């Protein structure tokens, strides 16, 4: 009995030393870091297995979160909407289909803000029209985008991000994430290169002025005049190798509707005009494309996809509501209610204006992030899909190339965040003795993202030991 008591005391001493060692090592890292001489950091670590805090440094200060805000969006979506929730795009018609295969009415396309709706899904809608026996539309192709308001850009988003594919124009009708894929393949020297754009559509025009294997023509450029919201794709310069690029299209919903009409005409469905309107209650539904929440969640976290995160954010207000014209403020209120009643934090102490973390108006703390991580851990129905969707250190997602040569390899499941001046990391790490820790690190006012990531990786290595 005496030996057992001594053994328990020994283990207790080891655990105390373990906790002290982490604190000492993290304090040493923070105090000696050259990075922090010109920047700030907030750190919060909590031992979920033991139910106690491990480390805190400026953890209640407010910082711009960048994409770690997707942790808040994802946990809230899983808790409020549930893993079985779907993002639906529906097809219906008004009037009647005659024996001559003419639709004496309108074909209705009802958007539900599915961020992962791709060209193959559009092909399914076109085939559904044929299966319904429609070969000509006497009325119009009417797009119903009334579920959301008409604001396609988030509050506090950088205006010059409009040129990049990672920040498409938001709409209830999203096709190919609001982008086209442009592929350029050089031909014989001096000739125009081959250009392929998908999805194929009459919504854009291709202006190919590039030449093959003529170096003095300069670097190959694939672009559109985003400043004037034009959708002409300009290819200029020297094409010396096969390459490609994603380009966002102005007005995602117009891109969707025009491309759908283009596909219908290719299938010899007679169609004269397009319009926007609201689908009447008496419409006959003929098809639905449903996207499970899991697919949207996985891309939002693994790939840090802004569009998927915004879809989760908006659906917090859309889900279960019959209201039209849902906007960002409605989604903000849904986040605030969950924060107040479930996370037990006061929303007025923070600023959350979007779902992706892109806005410069977002301000949260590492302590708040850890509270969401703790909530997820305490609720199995939230934790299991959330944990599975997080990037894994050295394995996949935005952590694929990080922490490969340390004991944090495969032990860290966490969300990254990067915008100009900000680098962040929040998630879970398993220690060498088997405890699961929740942590959040936000580096602020940094000019070198690489140095901030190395700093974060060192923290994870210490926690994993």
C-alpha positions as CSV (number, residue, x, y, z in Angstrom):
1,X,0.0,0.0,0.0
2,X,2.9,2.3,0.9
3,X,4.5,1.6,-2.5
4,X,1.3,2.4,-4.3
5,X,1.0,5.7,-2.4
6,X,4.6,6.6,-3.4
7,X,3.9,5.7,-7.0
8,X,0.9,8.0,-7.1
9,X,2.8,10.8,-5.5
10,X,5.6,10.3,-8.1
11,X,3.1,10.5,-11.0
12,X,1.4,13.5,-9.5
13,X,4.9,15.2,-9.3
14,X,5.6,14.3,-12.9
15,X,2.3,15.8,-14.1
16,X,3.0,19.0,-12.1
17,X,6.4,19.2,-13.7
18,X,4.9,18.6,-17.1
19,X,2.5,21.5,-16.7
20,X,5.3,23.7,-15.3
21,X,7.6,22.7,-18.1
22,X,5.1,23.8,-20.8
23,X,4.6,27.1,-19.1
24,X,8.3,27.7,-18.7
25,X,9.0,26.7,-22.3
26,X,6.2,28.8,-23.8
27,X,7.2,31.8,-21.6
28,X,10.8,31.4,-22.9
29,X,9.6,31.2,-26.5
30,X,7.5,34.3,-26.1
31,X,10.1,36.4,-24.3
32,X,12.9,35.5,-26.7
33,X,11.1,35.7,-30.0
34,X,12.5,38.4,-32.3
35,X,9.2,38.3,-34.1
36,X,7.4,39.8,-31.1
37,X,9.7,42.8,-30.9
38,X,7.7,44.4,-33.7
39,X,4.4,42.5,-33.4
40,X,1.8,41.1,-31.0
41,X,0.5,37.7,-30.2
42,X,-2.3,36.2,-28.1
43,X,-2.2,32.6,-26.9
44,X,-4.7,30.4,-25.1
45,X,-4.3,26.7,-24.3
46,X,-6.7,24.5,-22.4
47,X,-6.4,20.8,-21.4
48,X,-9.7,19.2,-22.4
49,X,-8.8,15.8,-20.9
50,X,-8.1,17.2,-17.5
51,X,-10.5,20.1,-17.8
52,X,-8.1,22.9,-16.8
53,X,-6.2,25.8,-18.4
54,X,-2.6,25.2,-19.4
55,X,-1.3,28.6,-20.7
56,X,-2.5,32.1,-21.4
57,X,-0.7,35.1,-22.9
58,X,-2.7,38.2,-23.8
59,X,-5.5,35.7,-24.5
60,X,-8.4,38.2,-23.9
61,X,-7.0,41.0,-26.1
62,X,-8.9,41.5,-29.4
63,X,-7.2,40.7,-32.7
64,X,-8.2,40.4,-36.3
65,X,-8.7,36.6,-36.6
66,X,-8.3,36.0,-40.4
67,X,-9.6,32.5,-41.3
68,X,-9.6,31.0,-37.9
69,X,-12.9,32.8,-37.6
70,X,-14.1,29.8,-39.6
71,X,-13.9,27.9,-36.3
72,X,-16.7,30.0,-34.9
73,X,-18.7,29.8,-38.1
74,X,-18.3,26.0,-38.4
75,X,-19.0,25.1,-34.8
76,X,-22.1,27.3,-34.8
77,X,-23.4,25.8,-38.1
78,X,-22.9,22.2,-36.8
79,X,-24.7,23.0,-33.6
80,X,-27.6,25.0,-35.1
81,X,-28.1,23.4,-38.5
82,X,-26.8,19.9,-37.8
83,X,-24.7,17.5,-40.0
84,X,-27.8,16.4,-42.0
85,X,-28.6,19.9,-43.2
86,X,-28.5,20.4,-47.0
87,X,-27.9,23.3,-49.4
88,X,-30.6,22.9,-52.1
89,X,-31.0,24.2,-55.6
90,X,-34.4,23.5,-57.1
91,X,-36.0,23.4,-60.5
92,X,-39.8,23.9,-61.0
93,X,-42.3,25.2,-63.6
94,X,-45.5,27.1,-63.7
95,X,-48.4,26.4,-66.2
96,X,-48.6,23.2,-68.0
97,X,-46.6,21.0,-70.4
98,X,-48.5,20.3,-73.6
99,X,-48.6,17.2,-75.7
100,X,-46.3,19.1,-78.1
101,X,-43.7,19.2,-75.3
102,X,-44.1,23.0,-75.0
103,X,-44.1,24.4,-71.5
104,X,-47.0,26.9,-71.4
105,X,-45.5,28.8,-68.5
106,X,-42.1,29.6,-66.9
107,X,-39.2,27.4,-66.0
108,X,-38.2,28.4,-62.4
109,X,-34.7,28.1,-61.1
110,X,-34.6,28.6,-57.3
111,X,-31.3,29.4,-55.7
112,X,-30.4,28.2,-52.2
113,X,-26.8,29.4,-51.9
114,X,-25.0,26.1,-52.6
115,X,-21.3,27.0,-52.7
116,X,-20.3,23.7,-54.2
117,X,-22.7,23.6,-57.2
118,X,-20.6,22.6,-60.2
119,X,-21.0,22.1,-63.9
120,X,-22.0,18.5,-63.5
121,X,-24.9,19.6,-61.3
122,X,-26.0,22.1,-64.0
123,X,-26.0,19.2,-66.5
124,X,-28.3,17.3,-64.1
125,X,-30.7,20.3,-64.1
126,X,-30.7,20.4,-67.9
127,X,-31.3,16.6,-68.1
128,X,-34.2,17.0,-65.6
129,X,-35.8,19.5,-68.0
130,X,-35.7,16.9,-70.8
131,X,-37.0,14.1,-68.5
132,X,-40.0,16.3,-67.6
133,X,-40.9,16.3,-71.3
134,X,-40.0,19.9,-72.0
135,X,-38.6,20.8,-75.4
136,X,-39.7,24.4,-75.7
137,X,-40.5,27.1,-73.1
138,X,-43.2,29.5,-74.1
139,X,-42.6,31.7,-71.1
140,X,-39.3,32.6,-69.5
141,X,-36.4,31.0,-67.6
142,X,-37.0,32.8,-64.3
143,X,-34.3,32.8,-61.6
144,X,-35.4,33.1,-58.0
145,X,-32.6,34.6,-55.9
146,X,-35.0,36.0,-53.3
147,X,-33.6,34.0,-50.4
148,X,-30.8,36.5,-50.0
149,X,-30.5,40.3,-50.3
150,X,-28.6,41.7,-53.3
151,X,-25.4,42.6,-51.5
152,X,-22.7,40.4,-53.0
153,X,-19.7,41.8,-51.1
154,X,-19.1,41.5,-47.4
155,X,-18.8,44.4,-45.0
156,X,-15.1,45.4,-44.6
157,X,-13.8,43.2,-47.5
158,X,-11.0,44.7,-49.5
159,X,-12.3,46.1,-52.7
160,X,-9.3,45.0,-54.7
161,X,-9.9,41.3,-53.8
162,X,-12.5,41.3,-56.5
163,X,-9.9,40.3,-59.0
164,X,-9.1,37.0,-57.2
165,X,-10.8,33.7,-57.4
166,X,-10.7,33.2,-53.7
167,X,-13.3,36.0,-53.2
168,X,-16.2,35.5,-55.7
169,X,-19.4,37.5,-55.7
170,X,-21.9,36.0,-53.3
171,X,-25.3,34.9,-54.7
172,X,-27.9,32.2,-54.0
173,X,-27.0,30.9,-57.5
174,X,-23.3,29.9,-57.5
175,X,-21.8,28.0,-60.4
176,X,-18.2,26.6,-60.3
177,X,-17.7,28.8,-57.2
178,X,-18.4,31.8,-59.4
179,X,-15.4,31.2,-61.5
180,X,-14.2,29.9,-64.9
181,X,-11.1,27.8,-65.4
182,X,-8.9,29.1,-68.2
183,X,-6.3,26.7,-69.7
184,X,-3.6,27.9,-72.2
185,X,-1.5,25.5,-74.3
186,X,1.2,26.9,-76.6
187,X,1.1,26.1,-80.3
188,X,3.9,26.5,-82.9
189,X,6.3,29.4,-82.5
190,X,4.6,32.7,-83.4
191,X,1.1,31.2,-83.4
192,X,-1.8,31.9,-81.0
193,X,-1.9,29.4,-78.2
194,X,-4.9,27.1,-77.7
195,X,-7.3,28.4,-75.1
196,X,-10.0,26.4,-73.3
197,X,-12.5,27.9,-70.8
198,X,-14.8,25.9,-68.6
199,X,-17.7,25.9,-68.0
200,X,-18.5,26.7,-71.6
201,X,-20.9,29.6,-71.8
202,X,-22.0,32.6,-73.9
203,X,-21.8,34.7,-70.8
204,X,-18.1,35.7,-71.4
205,X,-16.0,36.4,-74.5
206,X,-12.4,35.2,-75.1
207,X,-9.8,37.8,-76.3
208,X,-6.8,35.7,-77.2
209,X,-3.9,38.0,-78.1
210,X,-1.0,35.8,-76.8
211,X,1.6,34.2,-79.0
212,X,3.6,31.0,-78.5
213,X,7.3,30.9,-77.7
214,X,8.1,34.6,-78.3
215,X,9.9,35.7,-75.1
216,X,10.0,39.4,-75.9
217,X,6.1,39.5,-75.7
218,X,6.5,39.3,-71.9
219,X,4.9,37.2,-69.2
220,X,1.7,35.4,-70.1
221,X,-1.3,37.2,-68.5
222,X,-4.8,35.8,-68.0
223,X,-7.2,38.4,-66.7
224,X,-10.4,40.3,-67.0
225,X,-11.2,44.0,-66.4
226,X,-12.6,43.6,-62.9
227,X,-12.4,47.3,-62.2
228,X,-15.2,47.8,-64.7
229,X,-17.1,44.6,-64.0
230,X,-16.4,43.2,-67.5
231,X,-16.4,39.5,-68.4
232,X,-14.1,39.5,-71.4
233,X,-11.2,37.1,-70.7
234,X,-7.9,38.7,-72.0
235,X,-4.9,36.4,-72.7
236,X,-1.8,38.3,-73.6
237,X,2.0,37.7,-73.6
238,X,4.2,34.8,-74.3
239,X,2.8,31.3,-74.0
240,X,5.8,29.0,-73.5
241,X,4.2,26.3,-71.5
242,X,0.8,24.8,-70.6
243,X,-0.7,26.7,-67.7
244,X,-4.1,27.7,-66.3
245,X,-5.9,30.1,-64.0
246,X,-9.2,30.6,-62.2
247,X,-11.0,33.8,-62.9
248,X,-14.0,35.0,-61.0
249,X,-17.0,36.2,-63.1
250,X,-18.8,39.4,-62.3
251,X,-22.4,38.7,-61.1
252,X,-22.4,35.0,-60.1
253,X,-26.1,34.7,-60.5
254,X,-26.0,36.0,-64.1
255,X,-23.2,33.7,-64.9
256,X,-25.3,30.8,-63.5
257,X,-28.5,31.7,-65.3
258,X,-26.9,32.4,-68.7
259,X,-24.8,29.3,-68.6
260,X,-27.9,27.2,-67.8
261,X,-29.8,28.7,-70.7
262,X,-26.8,28.0,-72.9
263,X,-26.8,24.4,-72.0
264,X,-30.6,24.1,-72.5
265,X,-30.2,25.6,-76.0
266,X,-27.4,23.1,-76.7
267,X,-29.9,20.4,-75.9
268,X,-32.3,22.0,-78.4
269,X,-34.7,23.3,-75.8
270,X,-36.4,26.3,-77.2
271,X,-35.9,29.3,-74.9
272,X,-36.2,33.0,-75.7
273,X,-35.9,35.1,-72.6
274,X,-34.5,35.2,-69.1
275,X,-35.8,37.0,-66.0
276,X,-35.6,37.3,-62.2
277,X,-38.6,36.7,-60.0
278,X,-40.1,34.7,-57.1
279,X,-41.3,31.2,-57.6
280,X,-45.0,31.0,-56.8
281,X,-46.4,28.5,-54.3
282,X,-48.4,26.6,-57.0
283,X,-45.3,25.8,-59.0
284,X,-44.6,22.2,-59.8
285,X,-41.1,21.0,-58.7
286,X,-39.3,18.6,-60.9
287,X,-35.7,18.3,-59.5
288,X,-33.5,19.2,-56.6
289,X,-29.7,19.2,-56.2
290,X,-28.8,18.8,-52.5
291,X,-25.4,19.4,-51.1
292,X,-24.8,17.9,-47.6
293,X,-23.3,20.3,-45.0
294,X,-20.4,17.9,-44.5
295,X,-19.1,18.7,-48.0
296,X,-19.3,22.5,-47.5
297,X,-17.8,22.2,-44.0
298,X,-14.8,20.1,-45.2
299,X,-13.9,22.6,-47.9
300,X,-14.4,25.6,-45.6
301,X,-11.9,24.1,-43.1
302,X,-9.5,21.9,-45.1
303,X,-9.1,24.4,-48.0
304,X,-10.0,27.5,-46.0
305,X,-12.6,28.3,-48.7
306,X,-14.2,31.7,-48.1
307,X,-17.2,31.0,-50.2
308,X,-18.1,27.8,-48.3
309,X,-17.6,29.6,-45.0
310,X,-19.9,32.5,-46.1
311,X,-22.6,29.9,-47.2
312,X,-22.5,28.3,-43.7
313,X,-22.7,31.8,-42.2
314,X,-25.7,32.9,-44.3
315,X,-27.5,29.6,-43.8
316,X,-27.5,30.2,-40.0
317,X,-30.2,32.7,-40.8
318,X,-31.7,31.0,-43.9
319,X,-32.1,27.5,-42.3
320,X,-35.7,26.9,-41.1
321,X,-36.8,30.4,-42.0
322,X,-39.4,31.4,-44.6
323,X,-38.1,34.9,-44.8
324,X,-36.8,36.4,-48.0
325,X,-33.9,38.8,-48.5
326,X,-31.6,37.3,-45.8
327,X,-28.5,39.5,-45.3
328,X,-25.3,39.4,-43.4
329,X,-26.9,41.2,-40.4
330,X,-29.3,38.3,-40.0
331,X,-26.4,35.8,-39.9
332,X,-24.6,38.0,-37.5
333,X,-27.6,37.9,-35.1
334,X,-27.7,34.1,-35.3
335,X,-24.0,34.0,-34.4
336,X,-24.6,36.4,-31.5
337,X,-27.5,34.4,-30.1
338,X,-25.4,31.2,-30.1
339,X,-22.5,33.0,-28.5
340,X,-24.6,34.4,-25.7
341,X,-26.7,31.4,-24.9
342,X,-24.3,28.5,-25.6
343,X,-20.8,29.8,-25.4
344,X,-21.8,32.1,-22.5
345,X,-19.8,35.0,-23.9
346,X,-21.2,38.5,-24.5
347,X,-21.3,39.3,-28.2
348,X,-20.9,43.0,-27.6
349,X,-17.3,42.3,-26.4
350,X,-16.4,41.1,-30.0
351,X,-17.0,42.0,-33.6
352,X,-18.0,39.3,-36.1
353,X,-19.4,40.6,-39.4
354,X,-18.8,37.7,-41.8
355,X,-18.3,34.0,-41.8
356,X,-14.9,33.7,-43.4
357,X,-12.7,36.1,-41.4
358,X,-11.9,38.2,-44.5
359,X,-13.5,41.4,-43.1
360,X,-11.2,44.0,-41.5
361,X,-14.0,44.7,-39.1
362,X,-13.7,41.3,-37.3
363,X,-12.2,41.3,-33.8
364,X,-12.1,38.3,-31.5
365,X,-9.8,36.9,-28.8
366,X,-7.8,33.6,-28.5
367,X,-9.8,33.0,-25.3
368,X,-13.1,33.2,-27.3
369,X,-11.8,30.7,-29.9
370,X,-10.8,28.2,-27.2
371,X,-14.4,28.5,-25.8
372,X,-15.8,27.4,-29.1
373,X,-13.2,24.5,-29.3
374,X,-14.3,23.5,-25.8
375,X,-18.0,23.6,-26.8
376,X,-17.3,21.4,-29.8
377,X,-15.4,18.9,-27.7
378,X,-18.2,18.6,-25.2
379,X,-20.8,17.9,-27.9
380,X,-20.1,14.7,-29.8
381,X,-22.5,15.5,-32.7
382,X,-20.4,18.7,-33.3
383,X,-17.0,17.5,-32.5
384,X,-16.8,14.4,-34.7
385,X,-17.5,16.1,-38.1
386,X,-15.7,19.3,-37.0
387,X,-12.5,17.5,-36.0
388,X,-12.6,15.3,-39.1
389,X,-12.8,18.5,-41.3
390,X,-9.8,20.3,-39.8
391,X,-6.5,20.2,-41.6
392,X,-3.9,17.8,-40.1
393,X,-0.3,18.8,-39.6
394,X,1.9,17.5,-42.3
395,X,-0.9,15.6,-44.0
396,X,-3.6,17.7,-45.7
397,X,-5.3,21.0,-46.2
398,X,-3.6,24.2,-45.3
399,X,-1.3,22.3,-42.8
400,X,-0.1,19.9,-45.4
401,X,3.5,21.2,-45.5
402,X,3.8,22.2,-41.9
403,X,5.3,20.4,-38.8
404,X,6.4,17.4,-40.9
405,X,9.6,16.8,-39.0
406,X,8.4,17.2,-35.4
407,X,6.3,15.4,-32.9
408,X,3.4,17.6,-33.9
409,X,3.2,15.7,-37.2
410,X,-0.3,14.2,-37.4
411,X,-1.0,15.3,-33.8
412,X,-2.3,18.8,-34.7
413,X,-5.8,19.2,-36.2
414,X,-6.2,23.0,-36.6
415,X,-7.5,25.8,-38.7
416,X,-5.1,28.3,-40.2
417,X,-5.6,32.0,-40.9
418,X,-3.8,34.5,-43.1
419,X,-4.4,38.0,-44.3
420,X,-2.0,40.9,-44.6
421,X,-0.6,41.6,-41.1
422,X,-2.3,38.6,-39.5
423,X,-1.4,34.9,-39.1
424,X,-3.4,32.6,-36.8
425,X,-3.8,28.9,-35.9
426,X,-6.5,27.3,-33.7
427,X,-7.5,23.8,-33.0
428,X,-6.4,20.6,-31.2
429,X,-3.2,18.9,-30.4
430,X,-2.6,15.6,-28.6
431,X,0.2,15.6,-26.1
432,X,2.7,12.7,-25.7
433,X,0.9,11.5,-22.6
434,X,-2.4,11.3,-24.5
435,X,-4.2,14.5,-23.3
436,X,-6.1,16.5,-25.9
437,X,-5.4,20.2,-25.8
438,X,-7.4,23.0,-27.3
439,X,-5.3,26.0,-28.4
440,X,-5.5,29.3,-30.2
441,X,-2.7,31.6,-31.4
442,X,-3.2,34.9,-33.2
443,X,-0.2,36.8,-34.5
444,X,-0.9,40.4,-35.3
445,X,1.0,43.2,-37.0
446,X,3.3,40.8,-38.8
447,X,5.0,41.4,-42.1
448,X,6.4,37.9,-42.5
449,X,3.8,35.2,-42.5
450,X,6.5,32.6,-42.7
451,X,8.1,33.7,-39.4
452,X,4.7,33.8,-37.7
453,X,3.9,30.2,-38.9
454,X,7.3,29.0,-37.6
455,X,6.5,30.6,-34.2
456,X,3.1,28.8,-34.2
457,X,4.7,25.5,-35.2
458,X,7.1,25.8,-32.2
459,X,4.2,26.2,-29.8
460,X,2.5,23.1,-31.2
461,X,5.8,21.2,-30.9
462,X,6.0,22.1,-27.2
463,X,2.4,21.2,-26.6
464,X,2.8,17.8,-28.3
465,X,5.7,16.8,-26.1
